[in-house]
């Protein structure tokens, strides 16, 4: 544990024990993993950016980013662009193409560096605990969904537009997010990648919606995390930062703001790429080598909302706009222009066989809008007020 002060190590131990104890006893292996990951997270910065919300993003040499501390990525050569793209997908990747909804100060980081959110000990430990909660609370109350799900296929990606909201939370142990999830494998060893926006005080110290990615290669037992909080996701964009606030948000019965997100696999390398916005800005990728089941294809895709309420004594948080899906466009959360990427890298509309996936319809629900064409195309509405679910 050289390089980290003894007092800091004790602080991590105490905080991790307090935060994670309600999700299961903290083992020495858990602590060593947390200590090691925190020690390697905050890298030397070439430049430092501070947002109006007080977030600090370090511009780190792209070849010294945390991803390369993963034992399977020690000799990894960073790929700046995919070897191939899904059919009809245009990539601009210019500074002016980056959506103003997520633009960093000063035009982002210098060429050859990537923005990494500076993270304190408390924030880091609480973020790490979220994955542990999900694994150990498979059958517990407090974790709810309202989504569409497609299973039994061979998928190389998906894309969709999510309207952005700022759902209200009742306590800091809650989160509310809109996302898509690609997964493969049995539950206890599931490989999954998720991309979307999240409101989580535990992860971000405020209640604003922020861009996030997450992953696991074993059902969140030993692997996986949010954003760059553990080695795995390789950042390539110098202009878009994981954990950055998405703004503005949609207004109830008013203007709708949404973000386009895409994940696709480049067959030649097997890497899973993430793009943001209508210009498909390349954010980064998960290398094939960190996965087992997702080293090939995804067999399930889920789009929609998800919440977690770690304290059942409190009402469950809002999802989406905080209004049920029945209220429709302009009032409920939506996912539009929903597409899948098939084995041949064809982008096609998600089929009608995608089915609703929800567990507490009195609190959150889904309305499938079908595919009428136009700006909505293949779409559905989701969300709800939460409460006593």
C-alpha positions in Angstrom: 0.0 0.0 0.0 3.0 2.3 -0.5 2.2 5.8 -1.8 -1.0 6.3 0.3 -0.7 7.7 3.8 -1.7 5.5 6.8 -4.3 8.0 8.0 -5.8 8.1 4.5 -6.0 4.3 4.4 -7.7 4.2 7.8 -10.2 6.9 6.6 -11.0 4.8 3.5 -11.5 1.7 5.7 -13.9 3.5 8.1 -15.9 5.1 5.3 -16.1 2.0 3.2 -17.2 0.0 6.2 -19.9 2.5 7.1 -21.2 2.9 3.6 -21.1 -0.7 2.5 -22.0 -2.4 5.7 -25.7 -2.3 5.0 -25.1 -4.2 1.7 -22.9 -6.8 3.3 -19.8 -7.0 5.5 -16.7 -5.4 4.0 -14.0 -8.0 3.5 -10.3 -7.4 3.4 -10.4 -8.1 -0.3 -13.1 -5.5 -0.7 -11.0 -2.9 1.1 -7.8 -3.7 -0.8 -9.7 -3.4 -4.1 -11.2 0.0 -3.0 -7.9 1.3 -1.7 -6.0 0.3 -4.8 -8.5 1.8 -7.2 -8.7 5.1 -5.3 -4.9 5.3 -5.2 -4.8 5.0 -9.0 -7.8 7.2 -9.8 -6.6 10.8 -9.5 -3.8 11.1 -12.1 -1.4 14.0 -12.7 -3.2 16.7 -14.7 -1.9 18.6 -17.7 -4.7 21.1 -17.2 -7.6 21.5 -14.8 -11.1 22.5 -15.7 -13.7 23.8 -13.2 -17.4 23.9 -14.1 -19.9 26.4 -12.8 -21.2 23.6 -10.6 -17.9 23.3 -8.9 -16.9 20.0 -10.6 -13.2 19.7 -11.3 -12.0 17.7 -14.4 -8.4 16.9 -14.8 -7.0 16.7 -18.3 -4.9 13.6 -18.1 -2.5 12.2 -20.7 -4.6 9.7 -22.7 -1.9 7.1 -22.2 -1.9 7.5 -18.4 -5.7 7.2 -17.8 -7.0 4.8 -15.1 -8.3 2.2 -17.7 -4.8 1.1 -18.4 -4.3 0.1 -14.7 -6.6 -2.9 -15.4 -4.5 -6.1 -15.3 -5.8 -7.1 -18.7 -5.0 -3.7 -20.2 -1.4 -3.2 -19.1 -0.2 -3.6 -22.7 -3.3 -2.2 -24.4 -2.8 0.1 -27.4 -5.5 2.8 -27.3 -7.7 2.8 -30.4 -8.7 6.4 -31.3 -11.4 5.3 -33.8 -13.3 2.1 -34.4 -12.3 0.0 -37.3 -15.9 0.1 -38.6 -19.2 1.8 -37.9 -22.9 0.7 -38.0 -24.5 1.3 -41.4 -25.5 4.9 -42.0 -23.8 6.3 -38.9 -22.0 9.6 -39.5 -19.1 10.6 -37.3 -18.1 14.3 -37.2 -15.8 14.5 -34.1 -15.1 18.2 -34.3 -15.0 20.7 -31.4 -18.0 22.5 -32.9 -20.0 19.3 -33.2 -20.1 18.6 -29.4 -23.5 19.2 -28.0 -23.8 22.3 -25.9 -25.8 20.2 -23.4 -22.6 18.7 -22.2 -19.8 21.0 -23.4 -16.8 21.5 -21.0 -15.3 24.9 -20.1 -12.5 26.3 -22.4 -13.5 23.9 -25.2 -12.5 20.9 -23.2 -9.1 19.4 -22.7 -6.0 19.8 -24.9 -5.3 17.3 -27.7 -3.8 14.1 -26.4 -5.5 14.4 -23.0 -8.9 13.2 -21.7 -11.1 14.8 -19.0 -11.4 12.8 -15.8 -13.6 14.0 -12.9 -11.6 14.5 -9.7 -13.1 12.4 -7.0 -12.8 12.6 -3.2 -12.7 9.6 -0.9 -16.3 9.8 0.3 -17.7 10.2 -3.2 -15.5 7.3 -4.4 -16.5 4.9 -1.7 -20.2 5.7 -2.0 -20.1 5.2 -5.8 -18.3 1.9 -5.4 -21.1 0.8 -2.9 -23.8 1.2 -5.5 -22.7 -1.9 -7.5 -22.4 -4.0 -4.4 -25.9 -3.0 -3.4 -27.3 -4.1 -6.7 -25.6 -7.5 -6.6 -26.6 -8.3 -3.0 -30.1 -7.0 -3.2 -31.4 -9.0 -6.2 -34.7 -9.9 -4.5 -34.9 -6.9 -2.2 -37.4 -4.1 -2.4 -36.3 -0.7 -3.5 -34.9 -1.5 -6.9 -37.5 -0.8 -9.6 -37.7 -0.6 -13.4 -40.0 0.7 -16.1 -38.6 -0.2 -19.4 -38.9 -2.1 -22.7 -36.8 -5.3 -23.0 -35.7 -7.3 -26.0 -34.2 -10.8 -25.4 -33.0 -13.8 -27.3 -31.2 -12.0 -30.1 -27.6 -11.4 -31.2 -27.0 -7.7 -30.9 -23.9 -5.6 -31.6 -25.4 -2.4 -30.2 -28.3 0.0 -29.8 -29.0 3.7 -30.0 -31.8 5.9 -28.7 -32.7 9.5 -27.7 -33.7 10.1 -24.0 -35.3 13.3 -22.8 -33.6 14.7 -19.8 -35.2 15.4 -16.4 -34.1 16.1 -12.9 -36.2 13.6 -10.8 -36.5 14.3 -7.1 -34.8 12.0 -4.6 -35.9 11.5 -1.0 -32.4 10.6 0.4 -28.8 10.3 -0.6 -29.0 6.5 -0.9 -31.4 6.8 -3.9 -30.7 7.2 -7.6 -32.9 7.7 -10.6 -31.7 7.1 -14.2 -32.7 6.7 -17.8 -30.5 4.3 -19.8 -30.1 1.4 -22.1 -28.4 -1.8 -21.0 -26.8 -4.5 -23.1 -26.1 -7.8 -21.4 -25.2 -11.4 -21.9 -24.7 -14.4 -19.6 -26.4 -15.8 -16.4 -27.3 -13.4 -13.6 -24.5 -14.4 -11.2 -21.9 -13.9 -13.9 -23.7 -11.5 -16.1 -21.7 -9.1 -18.4 -23.5 -5.8 -18.8 -22.8 -2.3 -20.1 -25.1 0.7 -19.4 -25.2 4.2 -20.8 -27.5 7.1 -20.0 -28.1 9.9 -17.5 -28.3 9.5 -13.7 -29.4 11.6 -10.8 -27.4 10.3 -7.8 -26.1 12.3 -4.8 -23.9 9.4 -3.8 -22.2 9.4 -7.1 -22.1 13.1 -7.9 -22.9 15.0 -4.7 -25.8 16.8 -6.2 -29.3 16.2 -7.8 -28.5 17.1 -11.4 -28.7 14.7 -14.3 -25.3 13.6 -15.5 -23.9 11.5 -18.3 -22.8 8.0 -17.0 -21.6 4.7 -18.2 -21.2 1.5 -16.1 -20.1 -2.1 -16.6 -19.6 -5.4 -15.0 -18.2 -8.7 -16.1 -19.5 -10.8 -13.2 -22.8 -9.4 -12.0 -21.0 -6.7 -9.9 -19.4 -9.2 -7.6 -15.7 -8.2 -8.2 -15.7 -6.2 -11.4 -17.3 -3.1 -12.7 -18.1 0.5 -11.7 -19.5 3.8 -12.9 -17.6 6.0 -15.3 -13.9 5.9 -14.7 -14.0 5.0 -11.0 -12.2 1.7 -11.8 -10.0 0.5 -14.7 -12.0 -0.7 -17.7 -13.5 2.1 -19.8 -11.0 3.7 -22.2 -11.8 7.4 -22.7 -10.8 8.9 -26.1 -12.8 12.2 -26.2 -11.1 15.4 -25.0 -14.4 17.3 -25.2 -16.9 15.1 -23.4 -16.5 14.0 -19.8 -18.3 11.2 -18.0 -20.0 12.7 -15.0 -20.7 16.0 -16.7 -24.0 17.7 -16.0 -26.5 17.5 -18.9 -28.4 20.7 -19.4 -30.9 22.1 -19.9 -33.6 19.6 -18.8 -37.1 19.2 -20.2 -40.0 21.2 -18.9 -43.3 19.6 -18.0 -45.8 20.5 -20.7 -43.0 22.6 -22.3 -39.8 22.3 -24.3 -38.3 18.8 -24.4 -34.6 18.4 -24.3 -33.1 15.0 -25.2 -29.7 13.4 -25.8 -28.8 10.7 -28.4 -26.6 7.9 -27.1 -25.2 4.9 -29.0 -23.3 1.8 -28.2 -21.9 -0.5 -30.9 -19.3 -3.2 -31.2 -16.5 -3.0 -33.8 -16.3 -6.6 -35.0 -12.6 -6.5 -36.0 -11.4 -5.6 -32.4 -14.5 -6.6 -30.4 -14.4 -3.3 -28.5 -17.8 -1.7 -27.4 -17.9 2.0 -28.4 -20.0 4.8 -26.8 -21.0 7.9 -28.8 -22.8 11.0 -27.6 -25.1 13.4 -29.5 -26.5 13.8 -33.0 -22.9 14.1 -34.3 -21.9 10.8 -32.7 -18.9 12.2 -30.8 -16.7 9.2 -29.9 -16.5 9.1 -26.1 -14.6 5.9 -25.6 -14.9 2.1 -25.4 -14.8 -1.0 -23.3 -12.1 -3.4 -24.6 -13.3 -6.9 -25.5 -10.6 -8.4 -23.2 -12.3 -7.3 -20.0 -15.4 -9.3 -20.8 -16.4 -13.0 -21.0 -20.0 -13.3 -22.3 -19.9 -9.8 -24.0 -16.7 -10.7 -25.8 -19.1 -12.0 -28.5 -22.5 -10.4 -28.7 -25.3 -9.1 -26.4 -28.3 -11.3 -26.0 -30.5 -8.8 -24.2 -31.2 -5.0 -24.5 -33.2 -2.9 -22.0 -34.2 0.7 -22.5 -35.9 3.0 -20.0 -35.9 4.0 -16.4 -34.4 2.5 -13.2 -34.4 3.6 -9.6 -32.9 2.5 -6.4 -34.1 3.3 -2.9 -31.6 2.0 -0.3 -33.8 3.0 2.6 -37.3 1.4 2.4 -38.5 3.7 5.2 -38.4 6.6 2.7 -40.7 7.0 -0.3 -39.2 5.7 -3.6 -37.7 8.4 -5.9 -39.3 9.9 -9.0 -38.4 8.3 -12.3 -38.2 10.4 -15.5 -40.3 13.5 -15.2 -42.0 12.2 -12.1 -45.2 11.5 -14.0 -46.6 8.3 -15.3 -46.1 7.2 -18.9 -49.8 7.6 -19.7 -49.4 11.4 -19.8 -47.5 11.1 -23.0 -45.3 13.5 -24.9 -44.2 16.6 -23.1 -45.2 15.3 -19.7 -43.6 11.9 -19.3 -40.1 10.5 -19.8 -39.6 9.2 -23.3 -37.1 7.1 -25.3 -37.4 7.8 -29.1 -35.8 6.6 -32.3 -34.9 3.3 -30.6 -32.7 1.2 -32.8 -30.7 -2.0 -32.5 -27.5 -2.9 -34.3 -27.5 -6.4 -35.7 -24.7 -8.8 -36.4 -24.1 -7.3 -39.8 -23.8 -3.7 -38.3 -27.2 -2.8 -39.7 -29.1 -0.2 -37.7 -32.8 -1.1 -37.6 -35.8 0.0 -35.6 -36.3 -2.0 -32.4 -39.0 -4.6 -33.2 -42.5 -4.6 -31.8 -41.6 -7.7 -29.8 -39.7 -5.6 -27.3 -41.9 -6.0 -24.3 -42.7 -3.9 -21.2 -40.6 -4.7 -18.1 -41.9 -3.2 -14.9 -42.5 -4.4 -11.3 -44.5 -1.7 -9.5 -47.0 -0.2 -12.0 -48.7 1.9 -9.4 -45.4 3.9 -9.0 -43.8 3.6 -12.5 -45.2 2.4 -15.8 -44.5 2.1 -19.5 -46.6 2.9 -22.6 -45.3 1.5 -25.9 -45.9 4.1 -28.6 -45.0 1.8 -31.5 -43.5 3.3 -34.6 -45.6 6.0 -36.2 -42.5 7.5 -38.0 -41.6 11.2 -37.8 -39.3 12.5 -35.1 -40.5 10.0 -32.5 -40.1 6.9 -34.8 -39.9 3.8 -32.6 -40.6 5.1 -29.1 -42.2 4.6 -25.7 -43.0 6.6 -22.6 -41.9 5.7 -19.1 -41.7 7.0 -15.5 -43.7 7.8 -12.5 -43.9 9.6 -9.1 -42.5 6.8 -6.9 -43.8 7.0 -3.4 -44.8 4.0 -1.3 -44.2 1.2 -3.9 
